[in-house]
Amino acid sequence: MRLRPGRPDLSRYAELVDVPAAAPQAPLSVSWLGVSTVLVTDGESSLLTDGFFSRPGLVKVGLGRLRPDVARIDEALARAGIDRLDAVLPVHTHYDHVLDSATVALRTGAVVVGGTSAAHIARGHGLPSSRIVTAEAGTPYVLGSFEVTLVAGEHCPPDRFPGAITGPVLRDARASAYKCGEAWSTLVHHLPSGRRLLVQGSAGCVPGALAGHAAEVAYLGIGQLGLMDADYTERYWDETVGRVGARSVVLVHWDDFFSPLTAPLRGLPYAGDDLDVSIARLRRLAARDAVSLHLPTLWERADPWKGLAD
């Protein structure tokens, strides 16, 4: 692997930032709120993956103890127009996904739905047991106007903190306490409209796990994908986008999550990922499969189904 200084120039990909904005009458909208945090709402029911807004800096992550930053969480919820949620769905339990999940749930009346590791964190962060759902892989859960199915997945290698969390994690813990736990492919079915969405929070998956599932749109996590070889990228695409038959793919988990959401958006430095490599490979795969490829606009309520043939 060749390391180089600097970080990607996002202006090179301006033409990909073209997910259609949601019209007021759209039955469903999706908003990207950084990393793998995705808001899905029809105006009455709302789901949020992860809910990670604190985004502590690199030095704090490496040397300090992490706590949810309530001021940043409240600011992000207000900017996204979130005052109530049916559920918060951590895609796995590394800190950059689950650190704020329970705090967001406490502020929005939501339940946290995830694996045993996510339940331990939610409990340690003060969420009552009555608002924690320990999910079984492959079981559909009705949450408001949505049916959600969590399918067993894997984290993209390298997983710096692998393994399960076996006891409560308190609100003041080191990053290493947030082990990966169960990693999920999150399938969302909006029951009134029939629209289906895959949120793939990490660039790893279990081969064949998504067989038999369908989604027109995939929000595809690509963190660390640029460090993998081309064969890995193709397998990942085929086992996620290809398995569910998605026709529109929106790329997430490429932004520098050590920087607050109030700062200008930027990609991860090349020392930790290579967005240029990822996009070049994914463009070829998207062209091969006649799939539209996009980058999201932070905060915007989008309609990624708009323009897809019925």
Phi and psi in degrees as a GROMACS rama.xvg file:
@    title "Ramachandran Plot"
@    xaxis  label "Phi"
@    yaxis  label "Psi"
@TYPE xy
-96.4829  119.386  ARG-2
-91.2856  142.224  LEU-3
-141.424  155.525  ARG-4
-76.6661  169.072  PRO-5
87.2085  -165.39  GLY-6
-148.361  164.904  ARG-7
-66.8907  151.607  PRO-8
-91.4781  104.81  ASP-9
-65.4779  -22.7347  LEU-10
-63.9854  -20.4242  SER-11
-66.0635  -18.5952  ARG-12
-115.974  23.671  TYR-13
-58.3834  -32.2601  ALA-14
-70.4709  -16.3427  GLU-15
-84.7455  -12.9776  LEU-16
-85.4194  72.9732  VAL-17
-142.108  27.2237  ASP-18
-64.8175  128.285  VAL-19
-60.1895  137.718  PRO-20
-67.8528  147.786  ALA-21
-77.6724  127.863  ALA-22
-73.7817  157.264  ALA-23
-55.4805  -30.6683  PRO-24
-90.9875  2.7261  GLN-25
-62.0766  137.145  ALA-26
-69.4651  -16.8293  PRO-27
-156.868  144.353  LEU-28
-133.662  155.694  SER-29
-130.462  129.968  VAL-30
-121.471  132.348  SER-31
-92.4832  129.197  TRP-32
-122.391  30.2616  LEU-33
96.059  148.343  GLY-34
49.4076  -122.153  VAL-35
-110.664  24.5583  SER-36
-84.1858  115.497  THR-37
-131.484  125.269  VAL-38
-96.8303  127.564  LEU-39
-121.118  122.421  VAL-40
-147.752  147.922  THR-41
-112.666  11.3776  ASP-42
94.6045  -20.9021  GLY-43
-113.056  -48.3593  GLU-44
-111.543  144.9  SER-45
-144.088  138.418  SER-46
-121.09  151.134  LEU-47
-138.181  122.05  LEU-48
-78.3259  139.028  THR-49
63.7393  -69.8341  ASP-50
72.5443  41.973  GLY-51
-92.99  109.472  PHE-52
-124.408  -17.5393  PHE-53
-65.8355  -43.5445  SER-54
46.8371  60.8088  ARG-55
-62.789  154.318  PRO-56
-71.1112  166.596  GLY-57
-61.1414  -42.2072  LEU-58
-63.6297  -43.7155  VAL-59
-61.0708  -42.8412  LYS-60
-64.6409  -41.6418  VAL-61
-76.0481  -34.2378  GLY-62
-118.791  -18.4779  LEU-63
-109.314  -166.584  GLY-64
-110.767  145.31  ARG-65
-104.494  134.082  LEU-66
-131.604  145.93  ARG-67
-57.4365  133.116  PRO-68
-91.4677  99.0129  ASP-69
-62.2384  -37.0524  VAL-70
-63.4538  -44.6204  ALA-71
-67.1156  -37.6604  ARG-72
-62.7331  -48.8049  ILE-73
-63.7477  -38.4237  ASP-74
-63.0594  -43.2572  GLU-75
-68.3362  -42.3857  ALA-76
-60.9311  -42.1127  LEU-77
-64.9634  -43.5401  ALA-78
-66.047  -35.3697  ARG-79
-81.2367  -5.47214  ALA-80
72.4017  31.3719  GLY-81
-100.066  116.373  ILE-82
-120.809  -15.5875  ASP-83
-148.27  140.282  ARG-84
-133.616  146.397  LEU-85
-79.3606  -36.447  ASP-86
-157.856  149.514  ALA-87
-112.058  131.59  VAL-88
-124.292  90.3472  LEU-89
-66.626  132.259  PRO-90
-79.3564  -25.461  VAL-91
-165.427  -173.859  HIS-92
-114.464  23.8745  THR-93
-64.2979  154.471  HIS-94
-60.4671  -32.8566  TYR-95
-74.1572  7.28155  ASP-96
-122.733  -44.5866  HIS-97
-108.654  -5.17121  VAL-98
-52.5422  -39.9579  LEU-99
-104.887  0.729626  ASP-100
-57.6499  -48.5918  SER-101
-68.168  -38.3107  ALA-102
-63.5628  -42.5791  THR-103
-61.9517  -42.4379  VAL-104
-61.7885  -42.7559  ALA-105
-61.1432  -33.1956  LEU-106
-86.7634  -12.3225  ARG-107
-123.93  1.80057  THR-108
76.324  13.9786  GLY-109
-83.7509  162.788  ALA-110
-95.6683  152.625  VAL-111
-98.9944  126.463  VAL-112
-118.053  119.354  VAL-113
-171.671  -162.652  GLY-114
-82.9139  -173.503  GLY-115
-60.3358  -39.2571  THR-116
-63.5764  -43.0637  SER-117
-63.7829  -36.9333  ALA-118
-64.3456  -40.6221  ALA-119
-62.2544  -42.0921  HIS-120
-66.6764  -46.2054  ILE-121
-58.9067  -41.6233  ALA-122
-65.6648  -43.892  ARG-123
-65.2417  -24.7302  GLY-124
-91.439  5.68922  HIS-125
96.1558  9.58447  GLY-126
-80.5481  130.685  LEU-127
-61.6409  148.487  PRO-128
-58.1467  -29.515  SER-129
-66.3676  -14.0185  SER-130
-115.446  24.1903  ARG-131
-122.156  123.401  ILE-132
-112.574  114.383  VAL-133
-87.3958  107.994  THR-134
-81.9225  151.999  ALA-135
-102.931  134.376  GLU-136
-57.5484  132.878  ALA-137
83.7701  -3.23987  GLY-138
-91.8792  125.948  THR-139
-74.7839  139.656  PRO-140
-123.418  129.147  TYR-141
-88.3485  120.623  VAL-142
-129.265  100.615  LEU-143
63.6502  -127.659  GLY-144
-93.8985  16.7076  SER-145
-117.72  149.805  PHE-146
-112.234  123.579  GLU-147
-117.512  132.026  VAL-148
-124.905  125.807  THR-149
-98.7267  121.508  LEU-150
-108.154  133.969  VAL-151
-59.2559  133.349  ALA-152
-132.382  -163.001  GLY-153
-141.441  159.031  GLU-154
-85.1638  146.098  HIS-155
-63.532  132.363  CYS-156
-70.7832  149.681  PRO-157
-81.6601  141.501  PRO-158
-92.9912  106.323  ASP-159
-71.9691  -23.5281  ARG-160
-132.748  74.3504  PHE-161
-77.9025  169.762  PRO-162
102.321  175.398  GLY-163
-95.0311  154.441  ALA-164
-94.1072  126.512  ILE-165
-110.002  0.357546  THR-166
-158.327  167.792  GLY-167
-55.4883  138.286  PRO-168
-106.026  122.071  VAL-169
-76.9156  170.617  LEU-170
-76.5586  7.18653  ARG-171
-138.131  86.0567  ASP-172
-141.459  159.921  ALA-173
-76.9212  160.117  ARG-174
-57.5052  -33.2222  ALA-175
-66.0108  -18.9033  SER-176
-70.5304  -22.0026  ALA-177
-90.5137  74.0568  TYR-178
-68.9728  162.939  LYS-179
-60.8354  -40.4339  CYS-180
62.7066  -152.145  GLY-181
-75.2543  129.191  GLU-182
-102.129  138.041  ALA-183
-124.001  147.199  TRP-184
-94.9621  120.226  SER-185
-100.923  115.96  THR-186
-104.981  125.008  LEU-187
-118.227  123.698  VAL-188
-115.256  115.361  HIS-189
-83.4499  108.955  HIS-190
-64.3885  -41.7654  LEU-191
-63.8875  -38.8502  PRO-192
-98.7129  -17.9061  SER-193
81.0482  -1.13929  GLY-194
-68.6848  144.794  ARG-195
-129.116  142.334  ARG-196
-137.924  137.862  LEU-197
-108.08  126.525  LEU-198
-109.146  109.991  VAL-199
-104.293  96.0831  GLN-200
-73.921  -23.9032  GLY-201
-130.915  149.146  SER-202
-80.9179  55.0261  ALA-203
-149.986  155.162  GLY-204
-160.042  165.411  CYS-205
-96.7201  120.613  VAL-206
-54.5155  129.599  PRO-207
83.9007  -10.21  GLY-208
-64.0464  -31.5944  ALA-209
-91.8928  6.0683  LEU-210
-59.5897  133.955  ALA-211
89.6223  -7.19266  GLY-212
-101.237  155.799  HIS-213
-136.462  146.913  ALA-214
-159.491  131.861  ALA-215
-74.0367  -28.4291  GLU-216
-126.041  139.838  VAL-217
-127.163  127.651  ALA-218
-94.9104  108.229  TYR-219
-105.96  114.256  LEU-220
-71.034  132.136  GLY-221
-127.239  18.3685  ILE-222
-59.9594  127.459  GLY-223
72.6733  -1.89494  GLN-224
-62.7437  -31.929  LEU-225
-68.3014  -11.3108  GLY-226
-93.6654  -8.29871  LEU-227
-90.2145  167.686  MET-228
-83.6257  170.802  ASP-229
-63.763  -35.3477  ALA-230
-64.5607  -40.564  ASP-231
-61.4628  -45.0664  TYR-232
-60.072  -42.7045  THR-233
-65.6908  -42.3377  GLU-234
-62.3187  -42.679  ARG-235
-60.6151  -47.1127  TYR-236
-59.8436  -48.2968  TRP-237
-64.3044  -34.7153  ASP-238
-84.1762  -8.23316  GLU-239
-116.222  -76.0598  THR-240
-57.863  -47.7718  VAL-241
-66.0974  -42.3264  GLY-242
-61.6542  -42.0986  ARG-243
-91.0623  -5.62572  VAL-244
72.5822  30.9249  GLY-245
-65.2966  141.57  ALA-246
-109.696  -9.52715  ARG-247
-137.447  131.057  SER-248
-125.029  128.358  VAL-249
-114.537  124.834  VAL-250
-87.2818  130.005  LEU-251
-131.617  177.033  VAL-252
56.9287  50.2625  HIS-253
-127.182  -8.59951  TRP-254
-82.2911  158.527  ASP-255
-77.1495  100.237  ASP-256
-83.9068  5.73797  PHE-257
-86.6035  -3.19529  PHE-258
-109.574  137.225  SER-259
-67.0351  158.728  PRO-260
-67.8986  -16.3069  LEU-261
-79.9061  -13.789  THR-262
-85.4533  159.992  ALA-263
-56.542  137.497  PRO-264
-66.0192  136.846  LEU-265
-148.316  156.962  ARG-266
-81.1445  163.731  GLY-267
-62.0404  146.324  LEU-268
-64.9603  157.391  PRO-269
-61.6765  -22.5241  TYR-270
-63.9278  -23.3968  ALA-271
-112.207  -14.8016  GLY-272
-170.148  171.997  ASP-273
-138.738  91.6527  ASP-274
-62.1622  -34.7016  LEU-275
-60.8172  -44.0272  ASP-276
-63.7388  -45.7421  VAL-277
-58.2882  -49.5092  SER-278
-66.6775  -39.9096  ILE-279
-59.3606  -45.0857  ALA-280
-69.3166  -42.2969  ARG-281
-69.0668  -31.7117  LEU-282
-61.273  -41.7113  ARG-283
-65.1554  -41.6656  ARG-284
-68.4834  -39.1947  LEU-285
-63.9276  -42.1152  ALA-286
-63.9779  -41.1933  ALA-287
-57.7779  -40.3847  ARG-288
-101.28  6.64786  ASP-289
56.414  46.1145  ALA-290
-110.995  137.009  VAL-291
-81.8207  138.543  SER-292
-117.897  134.663  LEU-293
-141.251  158.15  HIS-294
-110.817  142.683  LEU-295
-85.0586  162.968  PRO-296
-101.125  123  THR-297
-55.5261  133.117  LEU-298
78.5576  -21.1137  TRP-299
-70.8026  135.526  GLU-300
-80.5277  112.106  ARG-301
-111.09  160.019  ALA-302
-124.103  83.1666  ASP-303
-70.1245  -7.59527  PRO-304
-84.7822  -17.9085  TRP-305
-60.4793  129.293  LYS-306
91.7466  -10.6027  GLY-307
-77.3323  138.397  LEU-308
-68.3971  142.27  ALA-309
